Amino acid sequence: MLRIYQILEPNSFRGWNKPILTHNLDAFAHMHYAICTVLAEQLNFTLNLTLSADYGWNYGNGTYSGLIGQLQKEEIDFTAAGGLMRSDRMDVGDLTVGTFVARTVAIFKQPPLSSVNNVFTLPFVLNVWIVMFTVMSVFTVALIFLIWTSNWLHGVETRLSIALDMVTLVLAAICQQGLSVAAAQYSGPARLATFTLFLCAVFLFTSYAACIVVMLQLPSQTINTVRDLADKPITFSAQDTKHNYIYFNETVDENIKKIYREKMKPQGARAFTSPEIGVERVRNEFHSYLVEITSAYYIIAKTWQEHEKCSLSETELYKIPLLTLYVVKKSGYKDVFKQKMIQQHEIGLKDRTVKSIMPQKQKCVSANSGVARFDSVSMKEIYPALLFLGYGIFTSWLLLLFEHMYKTHVDKKNT
């Protein structure tokens, strides 16, 4: 009989054959338990399990708490739950082989494209905008030339106001607006040019409007690195686990230090929360949450709607070492455990365990499902258009004022 220690969430543990309630420590505990039961069958020993909620960390005086502390005192023979491969633990126990990867990443939803960019300038690339304005300029010059030619042939004087009317006509065509003064009243060539102008404007306007509708539903890709998380106005919290406290204290990365100092410390107790609270904040706020990713996948699969998964992103703040089974220092079990665990990996038992227990990353399927989904548009999205409209109204009133002042000046001069 071998004495071992099994790390778990004791309050949520309901048995090895029962569904897992907590997918942070419990998932890895169940997977390591599966490895250990196969080891027991391979090597013909009996497991004497004890439950604990502490992996074990250095007190600073050479002694350890929890799981590693029991190993240090030789109260157990090996750590059935596994532990992170840390250099400070190698003085306490011997490593076997890497078992599983515990990925702790920051998850967040990318902000909508409309919240970080002006969607009214994005539909066309610069070259398309240049070509569009060039074409409209050509139409303006062509209409003015055709009207001038028609008037010249009929002996009619062409006034400056007609040229300005043609500029307004082209702008009206671009904006899909009508105009009381039309070039069609002048000549056949002018009518043909006007028809071509409005036909071209229809295609441009349709493409432009369709692009804006799509962009209103697209997430941006503005946050991709740890530096982005530190610099962008996104809130941040972390899962309430011991190793997160340790790594935030030990890190030398300036961006992670900045995140902890500026985004987490001011929150106080809210800086470290449970996965349920953290993932829900990611869902409803512009928030990033550092979490053991299997916990997040499990909650997202249960609570999020399909379209909400499409904007979810993740980035790794720091690399977490592989998990391993520790044995007592200079134990005779080390080599035989390594051989049998490598064998389990080679024949696929470990992969089978992972697929049967670990939640998988959620895929964005709503984008290709064909199901209609409507996104509401807020004032934030149409603000650039309202701003442009406001500038236009202000400019028109300003021009009206100058025109009135000019007319008054001319009238006084004539009298």
ABEGO torsion letter per residue (X at the ends): XBBBBBBBBAAABAEAABBBABAAAAAAAAAAAAAAAAAAAAAGBBBBBBBBABAEBBAGAGBBBEAAAAAAAGABABBAAEBBBBAAAAAABBBBBBABBBBBBBBBBBBBAAAABBAAAAABBAAAAAAAAAAAAAAAAAAAAAAAAAAAAAGBBBBAAAAAAAAAAAAAAAAGBBBABBAAAABAAAAAAAAAAAAAAAAAAAAAAAAAAAAAABBBBABABAAAAAABBBBBBBBBBAAAAAAAAABABAAAAAAAAAAAAAAEAAABBBAAAAAAAAAABBBBBBBBAAAAAAAAAAABBAAAAAABBBBBABBBBBBBBBBBBGBAAAAAAAAAAAAAAAAGAAAAAAAAABBBBBBBAAAAAGBBBBBBBBAAAAAAAAAAAAAAAAAAAAAAAAAAAAAAAAAAAAX
